[in-house]
Amino acid sequence: MAKALIAAFGREGLTYVRNCQESSMEVRVLDCIDVYHRQMSLWYGNLLLHSAGRRHDVRTVVAREQFDVAVVQEDEDFVRTALITQSLREAGVGTIFVVTSDPGRRMMYRRCGAHRIVAAKSENEAWEIIAGYLPAVATA
């Protein structure tokens, strides 16, 4: 069973989690930003993967889990999104998808370690694109 990590701090994360579960993936949700912790605890409960917000802590916690794939939804702070992407790459996540509404940021996310950048206006549109790549990243 493939392991998926979701790094999304808004409602779009709920869609990604549901879709990963429906795709028979083991899924966890990254919880590394204090201001979102309470809401994420209510939404995801025991699916949360807790980490302090420092890059070293995120890398350490994520590396232990050995994720096959990660979906990173661009936050209003795109620099934070880039740092999370970089941390996941350094942690050895197999394939990292970054979802952005701004196609002009593709190169920045690629330089930070994203394998695929999905330019989409909604999480449903993004998932349609991501789902097309999932058979290639699923483990046997």
Beta strands, then each sheet from edge to edge (+ up, - down):
strand 1: 3-7
strand 2: 26-31
strand 3: 48-50
strand 4: 69-73
strand 5: 95-100
strand 6: 116-119
sheet 1: 3+ 2+ 1+ 4+ 5+ 6+
end
